[in-house]
Amino acid sequence: MAIDACIITVRNSSTRLPNKAIIKIFNEFSAIDILIKRAQKIELPVIIATSNDPSDDIFEDIAQNHDVKIFRGSLLNKIKRWHDCFTHFDIQNALLVDGDDLCYNYEIGKRAISLIKKLKVDMVLNPSNIICGFFTYALNRNGIIKLYDVARSENLDTDVIHKFIQLANLNTSYINLNENECNKEIRLTLDYVEDLNFFKKLYENISITANGNDIVSFLENNIPIKNINYHKQKDFLDNQKKFNKSIK
């Protein structure tokens, strides 16, 4: 019987911040520990989707320690990894949770999984004005088949998938956002040293499973912490645009 799931996409071969998923953020909790705890709030099966590269062997133990599933597949082509994960676990609908997003908003995730089932679209996207790091995508079986049809090569780099979504001509919808989930100068994703410093300071002060409302309220009342990493957002967006232009 097909299932719904949260798929956490993660690997250790980042060039900007190597091994960032296993860096300790608060007490004994690493970045991936925090993300798993947050994903579990959605109350769907959680699957770590990582690569077959030896550098990602550590996620086997992490999955076991958290009592979550693991799937290992393509190193570069995360679309293929998702496709093979969908097939292996017989997934119908999934939340794709980026391993960089240590404040993943599980409340948005719950709304997104309901929306994709209600509308029966291929994919639920995030609007451009969302707080960076709050939500990635919801995707169904039909959507991943279409994506895989335009990105089959094991060696294809699909780190940023916007262009592939366009090429696959997916039937999509956007998640509706509450006022406190958008139009904020807040950056909640882990790519740079400044982001690492930000998350360490944030989780010194609030629970690792704090909801989106509490995270935003805290940051709007603690501007020096909010400002630790927001200036890196332009670099982040520029790098995404550069990657998308490289896709033919």
C-alpha positions in Angstrom: 0.0 0.0 0.0 1.4 3.4 -1.0 2.4 5.8 1.8 3.0 9.5 2.4 6.4 10.5 3.8 8.9 13.2 4.6 12.1 12.8 2.6 15.1 14.6 4.1 17.6 15.2 1.3 21.1 15.4 2.7 24.7 14.5 1.9 28.2 15.4 3.4 29.9 16.5 0.2 29.1 20.2 0.4 31.9 22.4 -0.8 31.0 25.7 1.0 30.6 24.1 4.4 31.9 20.5 4.4 30.1 17.9 6.6 27.6 20.6 7.7 24.8 18.1 8.3 26.8 16.5 11.2 28.1 19.7 12.7 27.0 20.1 16.3 24.6 23.0 16.7 23.3 22.9 20.2 24.5 20.5 23.0 24.5 17.0 21.5 22.3 18.0 18.6 23.8 18.1 15.1 22.1 19.8 12.2 20.6 16.6 10.9 19.4 15.7 14.4 17.5 19.0 14.6 16.0 18.5 11.2 14.8 15.0 11.9 13.2 16.2 15.2 11.4 18.9 13.3 10.2 16.6 10.5 8.8 14.1 13.0 6.4 16.8 14.1 4.5 16.3 10.9 3.7 12.7 12.0 4.6 11.0 8.7 7.3 8.4 8.2 10.7 10.2 7.9 13.2 8.9 5.4 16.8 10.2 5.1 17.7 10.2 1.3 21.4 10.4 1.0 24.0 9.1 -1.5 26.0 5.9 -1.9 29.2 7.8 -1.4 31.3 6.5 1.6 31.2 10.0 3.0 27.5 9.5 3.7 27.9 6.2 5.6 27.4 8.0 8.9 23.8 8.6 8.1 23.1 4.9 8.5 23.8 5.2 12.2 22.0 8.5 12.5 18.8 6.9 10.9 19.1 4.0 13.3 19.5 6.2 16.3 16.4 8.2 15.4 14.4 5.1 14.3 13.8 6.6 10.8 14.3 5.0 7.4 17.2 5.6 5.1 17.6 5.4 1.3 20.9 5.7 -0.5 21.2 6.6 -4.2 22.7 8.9 -6.7 25.3 11.4 -5.3 24.8 14.2 -7.9 21.4 13.6 -9.2 19.0 14.1 -6.3 16.0 13.9 -8.7 17.1 10.3 -9.5 17.6 9.7 -5.7 14.1 10.9 -5.0 12.6 8.8 -7.8 14.4 5.7 -6.6 13.3 6.4 -3.0 9.7 6.8 -4.1 9.9 3.4 -5.9 11.7 1.6 -3.0 9.2 2.7 -0.3 6.1 2.9 -2.6 5.5 6.6 -1.8 2.5 8.4 -3.2 3.0 11.9 -1.8 6.1 13.3 -0.1 7.4 16.4 1.6 10.9 17.1 0.2 12.8 18.5 3.2 16.1 20.1 2.4 18.9 19.0 4.7 20.0 22.7 5.0 16.8 23.9 6.4 17.2 23.7 10.2 14.0 25.7 10.9 11.8 23.7 8.5 8.3 24.9 9.2 6.4 21.7 10.0 3.1 23.6 10.1 3.6 24.6 6.4 4.6 21.0 5.7 1.3 19.7 7.1 -0.7 22.2 5.0 1.3 21.3 1.9 0.7 17.5 2.2 -3.0 18.1 2.6 -3.0 20.5 -0.4 -1.3 18.1 -2.8 -3.7 15.3 -1.9 -6.7 17.6 -2.2 -5.8 19.2 -5.5 -4.0 16.1 -7.0 -1.3 18.4 -8.5 2.2 17.1 -9.3 3.9 19.5 -7.0 3.3 22.2 -4.4 5.8 25.0 -4.6 6.9 27.8 -2.2 6.2 31.4 -3.3 9.2 33.6 -3.9 8.4 35.8 -0.8 8.5 32.9 1.7 11.1 33.1 4.5 14.1 31.2 3.1 14.4 27.8 4.7 10.8 27.5 5.9 9.5 25.0 3.2 10.8 23.3 0.1 8.3 21.2 -1.9 5.6 18.6 -1.8 5.7 16.1 -4.7 3.6 13.2 -5.7 4.4 10.0 -7.6 3.3 11.5 -11.0 5.4 14.5 -10.4 8.6 12.6 -9.7 8.1 10.4 -12.8 7.8 13.5 -14.9 10.9 15.1 -13.3 12.9 11.9 -13.7 12.0 11.8 -17.4 14.0 15.0 -18.0 16.9 14.2 -15.5 17.8 10.5 -15.8 21.6 10.6 -15.9 23.4 9.4 -12.8 26.0 12.1 -13.3 23.6 15.0 -13.8 23.9 17.7 -11.1 20.4 18.6 -10.0 21.3 20.5 -6.9 18.9 23.3 -7.8 15.8 21.9 -9.5 13.9 25.0 -10.7 14.9 24.6 -14.3 14.0 20.9 -14.2 10.5 21.7 -12.9 10.0 23.9 -16.0 11.4 21.3 -18.4 9.1 18.6 -16.9 6.0 20.8 -17.4 4.6 19.8 -14.0 1.1 20.6 -12.9 1.9 22.8 -9.8 0.2 24.9 -7.2 1.6 27.3 -4.5 1.3 26.9 -0.8 -0.7 29.7 0.9 1.4 31.5 3.5 0.4 33.2 6.7 1.5 36.8 7.3 4.4 35.7 9.6 5.7 33.2 7.0 6.7 35.6 4.3 8.1 39.0 3.5 10.7 38.9 6.3 14.4 39.7 6.1 15.2 36.3 7.7 17.4 33.6 6.4 16.9 30.0 7.8 19.2 27.8 5.8 22.7 26.4 6.3 25.2 27.2 3.6 27.8 29.5 5.0 29.8 30.0 8.2 27.6 32.9 9.0 24.6 30.6 8.8 26.3 28.1 11.2 26.9 30.9 13.7 23.3 32.1 13.3 21.8 28.7 14.1 24.1 28.1 17.1 23.0 31.4 18.6 19.3 30.8 17.7 19.1 27.4 19.3 20.9 28.6 22.4 17.8 30.7 23.0 14.8 28.7 21.7 13.7 25.0 21.5 15.0 23.0 18.5 11.3 22.2 17.8 9.9 25.7 18.2 7.2 26.5 15.7 7.5 29.0 12.9 5.6 31.7 14.8 7.9 31.5 17.8 11.1 31.5 15.6 10.0 34.6 13.7 8.8 36.4 16.9 12.1 35.7 18.6 14.2 36.9 15.6 12.1 40.1 15.2 12.8 40.8 18.9 16.5 40.0 18.6 17.7 41.9 15.6 21.5 41.3 16.2 20.9 37.5 15.9 18.7 38.0 12.8 21.4 40.0 11.2 24.2 37.5 11.7 23.6 35.8 8.3 20.9 37.7 6.3 23.5 39.6 4.3 24.5 36.2 2.7 21.0 35.8 1.1 22.1 37.8 -2.0 25.0 35.4 -2.6 22.7 32.4 -2.1 20.2 33.7 -4.7 22.9 34.7 -7.1 24.4 31.2 -7.0 21.0 29.6 -7.7 20.5 31.8 -10.7 23.9 31.0 -12.0 23.2 27.2 -11.6 19.9 27.6 -13.4 21.5 29.4 -16.4 24.0 26.5 -16.7 21.1 24.0 -17.4 20.5 23.5 -21.1 
